Amino acid sequence: MAQPKEAPQTSAALSLTNPMLQSVAATELRPWGSFTILEEAQGYKIKRIEVKPGHRLSLQMHHHRSEHWIVVCGTAKVTCGDQEKLLFCNQSTYVPACTRHRLENPGVIPLILIEVQNGEYLGEDDIIRYQDDYARTQD
């Protein structure tokens, strides 16, 4: 007789077996699009970021974290330090801590990317904004 298959573990079930893993999947809306925290644990956070066509995030910097961006869909215009480049599906880039950077969607379809943050502190308040289309810069 066939044995019933065990159901795959959800992130909530995994967090019960690994106390360092937090169960997350909340989407936060922003003027430029949205982000969803897929997973977070000590030292890293994984997000799904969606940027609307023609929109961009602030020119910003983080003291306590670096970021890896992997494009899943669309076109990303990336500013990292003094360099600008275009990234397409399945391409990636690295943003070191303490480096000014910006993410833009110059295309006509939504830009979807996966962001992997690494660092000692990953809070949303570790953002220094230098320029912002939505008036969120610090005074």
Backbone as CSV, one residue per row, in Angstrom:
resi,resn,N_x,N_y,N_z,CA_x,CA_y,CA_z,C_x,C_y,C_z
1,MET,0.850,-1.174,0.000,0.000,0.000,0.000,0.897,1.239,0.000
2,ALA,0.540,2.222,-0.796,1.344,3.428,-0.894,1.230,4.247,0.384
3,GLN,2.353,4.773,0.802,2.386,5.639,1.985,2.027,7.059,1.565
4,PRO,1.257,7.755,2.387,0.954,9.153,2.041,2.227,9.983,2.103
5,LYS,2.338,10.916,1.165,3.512,11.785,1.138,3.396,12.841,2.224
6,GLU,4.542,13.154,2.806,4.586,14.196,3.834,4.483,15.554,3.157
7,ALA,3.700,16.419,3.734,3.531,17.761,3.175,4.828,18.537,3.303
8,PRO,5.161,19.363,2.295,6.373,20.170,2.403,6.244,21.161,3.546
9,GLN,7.372,21.465,4.166,7.358,22.401,5.282,7.233,23.827,4.766
10,THR,6.403,24.585,5.413,6.281,25.998,5.091,7.316,26.757,5.893
11,SER,7.486,28.058,5.589,8.443,28.847,6.358,8.030,28.920,7.819
12,ALA,6.717,28.873,8.095,6.268,28.881,9.492,6.700,27.603,10.198
13,ALA,6.594,26.458,9.507,7.029,25.197,10.103,8.538,25.183,10.287
14,LEU,9.260,25.717,9.326,10.713,25.758,9.449,11.145,26.622,10.623
15,SER,10.412,27.714,10.876,10.801,28.592,11.974,10.628,27.902,13.324
16,LEU,9.758,26.904,13.398,9.606,26.160,14.644,10.799,25.253,14.889
17,THR,11.401,24.737,13.819,12.554,23.861,13.982,13.854,24.637,14.041
18,ASN,13.875,25.853,13.555,15.060,26.708,13.594,14.672,28.028,14.242
19,PRO,14.966,28.212,15.532,14.525,29.425,16.223,15.166,30.702,15.690
20,MET,16.247,30.599,14.925,16.896,31.782,14.370,16.181,32.287,13.124
21,LEU,15.337,31.447,12.506,14.621,31.804,11.292,13.269,32.392,11.659
22,GLN,12.998,33.589,11.159,11.718,34.230,11.427,10.773,33.944,10.269
23,SER,9.515,33.648,10.588,8.514,33.424,9.553,8.032,34.781,9.047
24,VAL,8.291,35.059,7.775,7.911,36.338,7.198,7.408,36.132,5.776
25,ALA,6.547,36.974,5.350,6.092,37.026,3.967,5.164,38.210,3.796
26,ALA,5.426,39.265,4.532,4.586,40.460,4.470,5.072,41.382,3.363
27,THR,4.142,41.879,2.560,4.467,42.809,1.489,4.233,44.233,1.977
28,GLU,5.207,45.095,1.713,5.082,46.518,2.048,5.046,47.315,0.759
29,LEU,4.046,48.191,0.658,3.899,49.039,-0.518,4.735,50.292,-0.360
30,ARG,5.320,50.735,-1.452,6.103,51.959,-1.512,5.638,52.743,-2.729
31,PRO,5.949,54.042,-2.814,5.525,54.819,-3.990,6.099,54.278,-5.298
32,TRP,7.253,53.642,-5.245,7.931,53.108,-6.431,7.520,51.677,-6.767
33,GLY,6.803,50.986,-5.852,6.425,49.591,-6.072,6.172,48.900,-4.747
34,SER,6.873,47.770,-4.507,6.669,47.038,-3.262,7.852,46.110,-3.000
35,PHE,7.919,45.644,-1.740,8.866,44.580,-1.428,8.219,43.602,-0.468
36,THR,8.642,42.355,-0.581,8.157,41.280,0.275,9.365,40.614,0.920
37,ILE,9.359,40.530,2.235,10.426,39.813,2.924,10.098,38.326,2.836
38,LEU,10.958,37.577,2.165,10.746,36.150,1.971,11.318,35.331,3.117
39,GLU,12.453,35.776,3.635,13.098,35.063,4.739,14.058,36.006,5.442
40,GLU,14.175,35.819,6.754,15.100,36.636,7.534,15.614,35.815,8.701
41,ALA,16.913,35.884,8.911,17.544,35.220,10.048,18.760,36.054,10.434
42,GLN,19.463,35.619,11.454,20.639,36.350,11.927,21.642,36.536,10.787
43,GLY,21.900,37.781,10.423,22.930,38.077,9.438,22.486,38.164,7.993
44,TYR,21.217,37.798,7.685,20.769,37.925,6.306,19.255,38.137,6.228
45,LYS,18.848,38.732,5.101,17.430,38.930,4.794,17.280,38.773,3.283
46,ILE,16.205,38.106,2.858,15.931,37.907,1.439,14.599,38.579,1.107
47,LYS,14.624,39.456,0.092,13.428,40.191,-0.316,13.133,39.962,-1.790
48,ARG,11.845,40.031,-2.119,11.392,40.144,-3.504,11.006,41.602,-3.685
49,ILE,11.625,42.280,-4.643,11.372,43.701,-4.872,10.735,43.867,-6.246
50,GLU,9.672,44.654,-6.298,9.027,44.979,-7.574,9.030,46.491,-7.739
51,VAL,9.586,46.963,-8.869,9.663,48.394,-9.158,8.794,48.669,-10.383
52,LYS,7.876,49.627,-10.243,6.980,49.991,-11.338,7.773,50.591,-12.500
53,PRO,7.283,50.405,-13.734,7.944,51.022,-14.884,8.089,52.533,-14.701
54,GLY,9.283,53.044,-14.997,9.540,54.483,-14.902,9.815,54.984,-13.502
55,HIS,9.847,54.115,-12.518,10.089,54.534,-11.137,11.479,54.124,-10.673
56,ARG,11.909,54.720,-9.555,13.211,54.401,-8.984,13.192,54.588,-7.477
57,LEU,14.090,53.880,-6.830,14.266,54.023,-5.389,15.174,55.215,-5.133
58,SER,15.278,55.631,-3.896,16.134,56.764,-3.562,17.604,56.427,-3.790
59,LEU,18.409,57.466,-4.028,19.856,57.315,-4.002,20.195,57.190,-2.530
60,GLN,20.753,56.055,-2.127,20.875,55.741,-0.709,22.154,55.005,-0.380
61,MET,22.357,54.801,0.917,23.515,54.076,1.421,23.118,53.413,2.733
62,HIS,23.756,52.275,3.028,23.534,51.559,4.290,24.877,51.384,4.991
63,HIS,24.904,51.651,6.287,26.144,51.485,7.061,26.416,50.025,7.411
64,HIS,25.356,49.243,7.620,25.516,47.933,8.252,25.240,46.737,7.359
65,ARG,24.953,46.957,6.091,24.643,45.807,5.241,25.124,46.008,3.809
66,SER,25.426,44.888,3.167,25.659,44.848,1.728,24.432,44.212,1.091
67,GLU,24.323,44.332,-0.235,23.173,43.777,-0.936,23.619,43.119,-2.242
68,HIS,23.005,41.991,-2.553,23.135,41.335,-3.859,21.774,41.443,-4.531
69,TRP,21.750,41.873,-5.777,20.507,41.974,-6.526,20.543,41.021,-7.715
70,ILE,19.502,40.213,-7.878,19.378,39.290,-9.003,18.085,39.639,-9.746
71,VAL,18.195,39.981,-11.017,17.021,40.356,-11.809,16.277,39.095,-12.242
72,VAL,14.992,39.064,-11.935,14.125,37.941,-12.309,13.330,38.276,-13.571
73,CYS,12.898,39.535,-13.676,12.063,39.956,-14.801,12.240,41.458,-15.010
74,GLY,12.345,41.874,-16.262,12.453,43.292,-16.555,13.898,43.745,-16.697
75,THR,14.071,45.068,-16.672,15.377,45.695,-16.831,15.649,46.583,-15.621
76,ALA,16.850,46.461,-15.070,17.252,47.282,-13.929,18.362,48.226,-14.350
77,LYS,18.203,49.488,-14.027,19.299,50.442,-14.153,19.865,50.607,-12.753
78,VAL,21.123,50.256,-12.578,21.756,50.235,-11.267,22.841,51.298,-11.200
79,THR,22.782,52.113,-10.179,23.861,53.025,-9.852,24.525,52.474,-8.606
80,CYS,25.843,52.274,-8.680,26.608,51.759,-7.545,27.911,52.538,-7.496
81,GLY,28.030,53.409,-6.490,29.178,54.309,-6.457,29.112,55.238,-7.649
82,ASP,30.196,55.297,-8.424,30.258,56.162,-9.611,29.874,55.438,-10.895
83,GLN,29.479,54.174,-10.803,29.169,53.391,-11.993,27.665,53.231,-12.189
84,GLU,27.251,53.208,-13.461,25.873,52.905,-13.844,25.905,51.749,-14.816
85,LYS,24.954,50.816,-14.669,24.869,49.712,-15.621,23.437,49.231,-15.729
86,LEU,23.141,48.577,-16.850,21.848,47.946,-17.065,21.987,46.460,-16.805
87,LEU,21.016,45.908,-16.099,20.967,44.470,-15.848,19.667,43.923,-16.415
88,PHE,19.752,42.727,-16.988,18.598,42.066,-17.568,18.339,40.753,-16.838
89,CYS,17.288,40.061,-17.232,16.890,38.819,-16.583,18.083,37.881,-16.380
90,ASN,18.196,37.358,-15.167,19.236,36.406,-14.771,20.617,37.037,-14.605
91,GLN,20.704,38.358,-14.567,21.972,39.029,-14.270,21.903,39.569,-12.853
92,SER,23.080,39.805,-12.272,23.121,40.241,-10.879,24.226,41.255,-10.652
93,THR,24.174,41.879,-9.472,25.213,42.824,-9.077,25.341,42.816,-7.568
94,TYR,26.441,43.361,-7.078,26.747,43.431,-5.653,26.902,44.888,-5.251
95,VAL,26.275,45.261,-4.135,26.380,46.613,-3.594,27.049,46.506,-2.220
96,PRO,28.304,46.926,-2.098,28.979,46.852,-0.793,28.354,47.817,0.218
97,ALA,28.510,47.526,1.494,28.070,48.450,2.554,28.785,49.782,2.357
98,CYS,28.150,50.847,2.824,28.713,52.210,2.781,28.951,52.716,1.360
99,THR,28.171,52.224,0.391,28.290,52.638,-1.010,26.966,53.239,-1.458
100,ARG,27.023,54.439,-2.028,25.802,55.053,-2.563,25.301,54.212,-3.730
101,HIS,23.980,53.973,-3.743,23.412,53.148,-4.796,21.964,53.522,-5.056
102,ARG,21.498,53.112,-6.228,20.110,53.367,-6.626,19.677,52.272,-7.595
103,LEU,18.399,51.947,-7.527,17.781,50.968,-8.415,16.653,51.653,-9.166
104,GLU,16.642,51.500,-10.500,15.612,52.119,-11.332,15.027,51.093,-12.297
105,ASN,13.787,51.354,-12.720,13.163,50.556,-13.770,12.952,51.453,-14.986
106,PRO,13.868,51.391,-15.969,13.702,52.220,-17.164,12.775,51.589,-18.197
107,GLY,12.287,50.389,-17.925,11.490,49.643,-18.894,10.006,49.947,-18.853
108,VAL,9.257,49.129,-19.580,7.810,49.301,-19.690,7.041,48.193,-18.970
109,ILE,7.755,47.219,-18.414,7.131,46.163,-17.609,7.711,46.240,-16.199
110,PRO,7.012,45.691,-15.205,7.548,45.731,-13.844,8.914,45.044,-13.758
111,LEU,9.798,45.636,-12.977,11.099,45.049,-12.668,10.919,44.213,-11.411
112,ILE,11.286,42.943,-11.475,11.220,42.065,-10.309,12.619,41.543,-10.050
113,LEU,13.065,41.696,-8.808,14.377,41.177,-8.462,14.359,40.580,-7.070
114,ILE,15.353,39.763,-6.821,15.573,39.196,-5.500,16.768,39.921,-4.900
115,GLU,16.602,40.387,-3.688,17.668,41.080,-2.970,18.076,40.219,-1.785
116,VAL,19.367,39.973,-1.663,19.909,39.276,-0.506,20.763,40.271,0.253
117,GLN,20.331,40.574,1.472,21.077,41.483,2.341,21.920,40.662,3.304
118,ASN,23.142,41.126,3.540,24.016,40.516,4.540,24.568,41.608,5.425
119,GLY,24.588,41.354,6.737,25.170,42.337,7.633,24.765,42.121,9.070
120,GLU,25.351,42.928,9.936,25.100,42.806,11.369,23.758,43.403,11.779
121,TYR,23.263,44.356,10.988,21.973,44.986,11.272,21.249,45.187,9.948
122,LEU,19.993,44.737,9.865,19.257,44.747,8.602,17.963,45.550,8.662
123,GLY,17.835,46.430,9.640,16.619,47.213,9.807,16.400,48.215,8.691
124,GLU,15.135,48.521,8.424,14.788,49.494,7.382,15.244,50.911,7.737
125,ASP,15.593,51.147,8.988,16.058,52.482,9.381,17.558,52.676,9.123
126,ASP,18.245,51.682,8.576,19.651,51.835,8.187,19.724,52.297,6.729
127,ILE,19.025,53.393,6.453,19.030,53.967,5.105,19.361,55.450,5.232
128,ILE,20.440,55.858,4.585,20.768,57.273,4.436,20.349,57.640,3.024
129,ARG,19.372,58.541,2.894,18.879,58.944,1.578,19.541,60.260,1.175
130,TYR,20.115,60.267,-0.032,20.766,61.470,-0.564,19.858,62.207,-1.532
131,GLN,19.020,61.463,-2.249,18.075,62.052,-3.196,16.904,61.103,-3.304
132,ASP,15.699,61.681,-3.359,14.512,60.830,-3.394,13.405,61.522,-4.170
133,ASP,12.803,60.808,-5.103,11.705,61.351,-5.914,10.433,61.561,-5.101
134,TYR,10.369,60.987,-3.908,9.148,61.009,-3.105,9.327,61.793,-1.807
135,ALA,10.319,62.696,-1.775,10.553,63.618,-0.644,10.774,62.890,0.685
136,ARG,11.533,61.779,0.655,11.823,61.054,1.877,13.260,61.251,2.349
137,THR,13.970,62.242,1.834,15.348,62.462,2.243,15.398,63.046,3.648
138,GLN,16.533,62.793,4.333,16.725,63.354,5.674,17.077,64.833,5.552
139,ASP,16.667,65.601,6.560,17.000,67.039,6.570,18.334,67.256,7.235
